[in-house]
C-alpha cells in the first residue's frame, strides 16, 4: 500500500507540474490572433457558385480574350502569391480562384476534399469561363499536380499548359520528395511548434477550422526558423527574404489530399498517368535554387508528356513567379505566343 501511495503522489505531482506548465505557456502566448474571414462570413468577397460549391474568385482582362486559369499551390494555400500573373490581362482573360475549402473559399467537410472533386471543380471553372473554347492553364506546385491530373482527363479543353515546379507526379517521385523534405528535429523547431500551438489556442473560432488553419499557416510561413522543412525551396536555403503573400491557409485540405498520400502509401500520389494524351507542348518553369523539386527533379517529370520544354529562372527558388515576375512572365508570354 505504501508503494501505491508513493506512486500516486508522484503521478499527482507530475500532473500538477504539467498543469502549471500548460497554464504558464498558455498565458505567455496570450494575444489577439485571428484568421481571415471566408466568403461564408463575408459575402462581399468576390466569388462564384458552381454546382453548389462556392469559390473565392476574381478575373482580370477582357472576356473576349483567351482564358488563362491560374492554379495555386498547397494544397491548402490561396492564389494571393500568384497575383503578379494579373499582368497577363493585357492580352488574356485571367481567372484566379481559391480551390474548394481553401483560402477565402468557405470551409467544407473533410470527405469533400479529394483529387476527384478538385479535378471536377477545375472542369466546372473551365466550362464556365471557357464557354466551349480551349483555355490556357498555369499551375504552380500542387497546382501543377492538379493541372496534370486534369489534362489527363480533359486534354481537349486545354491549348497551353504551364507547370511551374509541379510537386511529385508519380509514386516514385513522391517517395524521393518525402525523403528529401524530412526536417531534422531541432530545439528551435520544437519551440516554434510549441509557441504556434499555444498561440492557436487564443484564435477566435469562426468556422470550425480557424484554430488549425492558424497553426498551419503560422508554422509554414515563419521564415525565421532555421532548418525549416521548406528551406530547400529557396536560394541558399534561406527563407528570411521570402515574399509569400497569402490570405488564409487550410490545414484540412493539405492533410486530406497531400499528407495522407505521403504517409507511406505512395500509390495514391499518381498525377502523371495519362498526361501523354495531351498533344501540345508543355512549358515547365524551374527555379535554379530549388534543391527539392527544382530543375533536376523536373527533368524526369517532363518525360511523362509527349512534348515539353523547361525554362530555368535564375537566382530564385520555388516561388519564381512572385520573386522573379518579369522573367517568369517573359517565359510564359513567349510560350503562349507560339
C-alpha positions in Angstrom: 0.0 0.0 0.0 2.8 2.4 0.8 4.3 1.8 -2.6 1.0 2.6 -4.2 0.6 5.8 -2.2 4.1 6.9 -3.2 3.3 6.2 -6.9 0.1 8.1 -6.5 1.9 11.1 -5.1 4.5 11.0 -7.8 1.8 10.9 -10.5 -0.2 13.7 -8.9 3.0 15.8 -8.7 3.7 15.2 -12.4 0.1 16.1 -13.3 0.3 19.3 -11.2 3.6 20.2 -12.8 2.1 19.6 -16.3 -1.0 21.7 -15.5 1.2 24.6 -14.2 3.4 24.4 -17.3 0.4 24.3 -19.7 -1.2 27.2 -17.9 2.0 29.2 -17.9 2.7 28.7 -21.6 -1.0 29.4 -22.4 -0.7 32.8 -20.6 2.6 33.6 -22.1 1.2 33.1 -25.6 -1.8 35.4 -24.8 -2.7 37.7 -27.7 -5.2 38.6 -30.4 -4.8 36.1 -33.1 -7.2 35.6 -36.0 -7.6 34.2 -39.5 -9.2 35.8 -42.5 -12.9 35.5 -43.0 -14.1 33.5 -45.9 -17.0 34.1 -48.3 -19.2 32.3 -45.8 -18.6 35.1 -43.2 -18.2 37.9 -45.6 -20.4 37.6 -48.8 -18.9 40.8 -50.2 -15.7 38.9 -51.1 -15.8 38.2 -54.9 -17.0 34.7 -55.5 -18.8 32.3 -57.8 -21.0 29.3 -57.2 -20.7 26.3 -59.5 -22.6 23.1 -58.8 -23.4 24.3 -55.3 -19.7 24.8 -54.5 -18.6 28.4 -53.5 -15.2 29.7 -54.7 -13.5 32.9 -53.9 -12.6 34.1 -57.4 -11.5 37.1 -59.4 -11.0 37.8 -63.1 -8.9 40.3 -64.9 -8.9 41.5 -68.6 -11.5 41.2 -71.4 -13.6 38.0 -71.5 -13.2 38.2 -75.3 -9.6 37.1 -75.0 -8.2 33.6 -74.5 -8.9 32.4 -70.9 -6.0 31.7 -68.6 -6.8 29.8 -65.4 -4.3 30.1 -62.5 -4.0 27.2 -60.1 -2.4 27.9 -56.7 -0.2 25.6 -54.6 -0.6 23.8 -51.4 -2.9 22.0 -51.4 -4.5 24.4 -48.9 -2.9 27.7 -49.9 -4.6 30.5 -51.9 -3.8 32.5 -55.0 -2.7 35.8 -53.4 1.0 35.0 -54.0 0.4 34.5 -57.7 -1.3 37.8 -58.4 1.7 39.0 -60.4 0.1 37.0 -63.2 -2.5 39.7 -63.5 -0.1 41.4 -65.9 -1.3 38.8 -68.5 -4.6 40.6 -68.5 -3.5 42.9 -71.3 -3.8 40.0 -73.8 -5.7 37.4 -71.9 -8.7 36.9 -69.6 -7.1 35.8 -66.4 -9.0 33.7 -63.8 -7.9 33.2 -60.2 -9.8 31.0 -57.7 -9.2 29.6 -54.3 -9.8 25.9 -54.6 -12.5 24.1 -52.7 -12.2 24.7 -48.9 -9.0 26.8 -49.2 -8.0 30.4 -49.0 -11.1 32.6 -48.8 -13.4 29.9 -50.2 -15.8 28.5 -47.5 -14.6 25.6 -45.4 -16.1 22.2 -46.3 -16.3 18.7 -44.7 -13.2 16.5 -44.9 -14.9 14.0 -47.1 -15.3 16.6 -49.9 -11.5 17.1 -50.1 -10.1 14.7 -52.6 -8.4 14.9 -56.0 -11.5 13.8 -57.9 -13.5 16.7 -56.6 -10.7 19.2 -57.3 -10.5 18.0 -60.9 -14.3 18.3 -61.3 -14.2 21.8 -59.8 -11.5 22.8 -62.3 -13.5 21.4 -65.1 -16.5 23.4 -64.0 -14.3 26.5 -63.9 -13.0 25.7 -67.4 -16.5 25.3 -68.8 -17.9 28.4 -67.0 -15.2 30.8 -68.2 -14.1 29.0 -71.4 -17.6 28.8 -72.9 -16.7 25.9 -75.1 -13.3 27.2 -76.2 -9.9 25.9 -75.2 -8.2 27.6 -72.3 -4.6 28.0 -71.0 -3.7 26.8 -67.6 -0.9 27.9 -65.3 -0.3 25.6 -62.3 2.2 26.2 -59.6 3.5 23.4 -57.2 0.4 21.5 -56.1 -1.5 23.5 -58.8 0.8 21.8 -61.3 -0.1 18.4 -59.9 -3.8 19.3 -60.2 -3.3 20.6 -63.7 -1.6 17.3 -64.7 -4.5 15.2 -63.3 -6.9 17.4 -65.1 -5.2 17.3 -68.5 -5.0 13.5 -68.3 -8.8 13.5 -68.1 -9.7 16.5 -70.3 -6.8 17.1 -72.7 -9.1 18.5 -75.4 -10.1 21.5 -73.2 -6.5 22.9 -73.0 -4.4 24.8 -75.5 -1.3 25.8 -73.5 -0.2 24.3 -70.2 2.4 25.8 -67.9 3.7 23.8 -64.9 5.7 25.8 -62.5 7.7 23.3 -60.5 4.8 20.8 -60.0 5.0 18.6 -57.0 5.6 14.8 -57.5 3.6 13.4 -60.3 4.4 9.8 -59.8 4.7 7.5 -56.7 8.4 7.2 -57.3 8.9 10.9 -57.2 6.6 11.3 -54.2 8.9 8.9 -52.3 12.0 10.9 -53.3 10.4 14.2 -52.3 9.2 12.8 -49.0 12.7 11.6 -48.0 14.3 14.9 -49.1 11.9 17.2 -47.3 12.1 15.5 -43.9 13.4 18.1 -41.4 15.9 17.5 -38.6 14.1 17.9 -35.3 15.9 20.7 -33.6 15.2 22.6 -30.4 14.4 25.7 -32.3 11.8 23.9 -34.4 10.2 22.3 -31.4 10.0 25.7 -29.7 8.4 27.2 -32.8 5.8 24.4 -32.9 5.0 24.8 -29.2 4.7 28.6 -29.5 2.5 28.3 -32.5 0.3 25.7 -30.8 -0.3 27.9 -27.7 -1.0 30.9 -29.9 -3.5 28.9 -31.8 -5.5 28.3 -28.6 -6.3 32.0 -28.5 -7.7 32.2 -32.0 -11.3 33.2 -32.3 -13.1 30.3 -34.0 -15.4 31.4 -36.8 -16.0 28.3 -38.9 -14.7 25.3 -37.1 -11.3 25.3 -38.7 -9.8 28.7 -37.6 -7.5 27.2 -35.0 -6.0 24.5 -37.3 -5.7 27.0 -40.2 -3.9 29.5 -37.9 -1.5 26.8 -36.7 -0.7 25.6 -40.2 -0.2 28.9 -41.8 1.9 30.3 -38.9 4.1 27.3 -38.9 4.6 27.3 -42.7 5.1 31.0 -43.2 7.5 31.6 -40.3 10.7 32.3 -42.4 13.0 33.0 -39.4 13.2 29.4 -38.2 16.4 27.7 -39.3 16.1 24.2 -40.6 12.6 24.9 -41.8 11.1 21.9 -43.7 10.7 24.1 -46.8 14.1 25.7 -46.8 15.3 23.7 -49.7 12.9 25.5 -51.9 14.9 28.7 -51.7 18.3 30.2 -52.6 21.0 29.2 -50.1 18.1 27.5 -48.2 17.5 31.0 -46.7 13.8 31.9 -46.2 14.4 35.2 -44.4 13.7 37.3 -47.5 10.9 35.3 -48.9 7.8 37.3 -50.0 4.9 34.8 -49.7 1.6 36.7 -49.6 -1.5 34.8 -48.5 -5.0 35.4 -47.1 -5.6 32.1 -45.3 -4.2 28.6 -45.5 -6.3 25.4 -44.8 -4.8 22.6 -42.8 -7.6 20.1 -43.6 -7.1 20.3 -47.4 -3.4 19.8 -47.1 -3.8 16.8 -44.8 -6.5 15.1 -46.8 -5.0 15.4 -50.2 -1.3 15.6 -49.7 -0.2 14.4 -46.3 -2.3 11.2 -46.3 -0.7 10.3 -49.7 2.8 10.9 -48.3 2.3 8.6 -45.3 3.8 5.5 -46.9 1.1 4.6 -49.5 2.7 6.5 -52.3 0.5 4.7 -54.9 -2.1 7.5 -54.1 0.4 10.1 -55.4 -0.1 9.4 -59.1 -0.8 12.5 -61.1 1.1 11.7 -64.2 -0.9 8.7 -65.5 -2.5 9.6 -68.8 -0.8 13.0 -69.3 0.7 11.7 -72.6 -2.8 12.1 -74.1 -2.1 15.9 -74.3 -0.7 16.5 -77.7 0.6 20.1 -77.3 3.9 21.2 -75.9 4.0 21.8 -72.1 6.1 24.6 -70.6 7.9 23.7 -67.3 9.3 26.6 -65.2 12.0 25.9 -62.7 13.7 28.0 -60.0 17.5 27.5 -60.2 18.0 27.5 -56.4 15.3 24.8 -55.6 17.0 21.6 -54.4 13.7 19.8 -53.5 11.7 19.9 -56.7 13.7 22.2 -58.9 15.0 21.7 -62.4 16.8 18.4 -61.7 13.6 17.0 -60.2 11.5 18.2 -63.1 13.7 16.7 -65.8 12.2 13.3 -65.1 8.7 14.6 -64.8 8.9 16.3 -68.2 9.3 12.8 -69.8 5.8 12.0 -68.9 4.5 14.4 -71.5 4.7 14.0 -75.3 6.5 17.3 -75.7 7.8 19.6 -73.0 10.5 22.2 -72.6 11.9 23.9 -69.5 12.8 27.5 -68.8 15.0 27.8 -65.7 14.6 31.1 -63.8 18.0 32.2 -62.3 18.5 33.5 -58.8 15.2 32.2 -57.5 13.7 29.2 -56.0 10.2 27.6 -55.9 8.3 30.8 -55.8 9.8 32.1 -59.0 6.6 33.8 -60.2 6.5 36.1 -57.1 10.2 36.5 -56.7 11.1 37.0 -60.4 7.8 38.1 -62.1 9.5 39.8 -65.0 11.5 36.8 -66.1 8.6 34.3 -65.4 6.1 36.4 -67.3 8.5 36.7 -70.2 8.8 32.9 -70.5 5.0 32.4 -70.2 4.2 35.1 -72.8 6.8 33.6 -75.2 5.2 30.2 -74.8 1.7 31.4 -75.1 2.5 33.3 -78.3 3.9 30.2 -80.1 
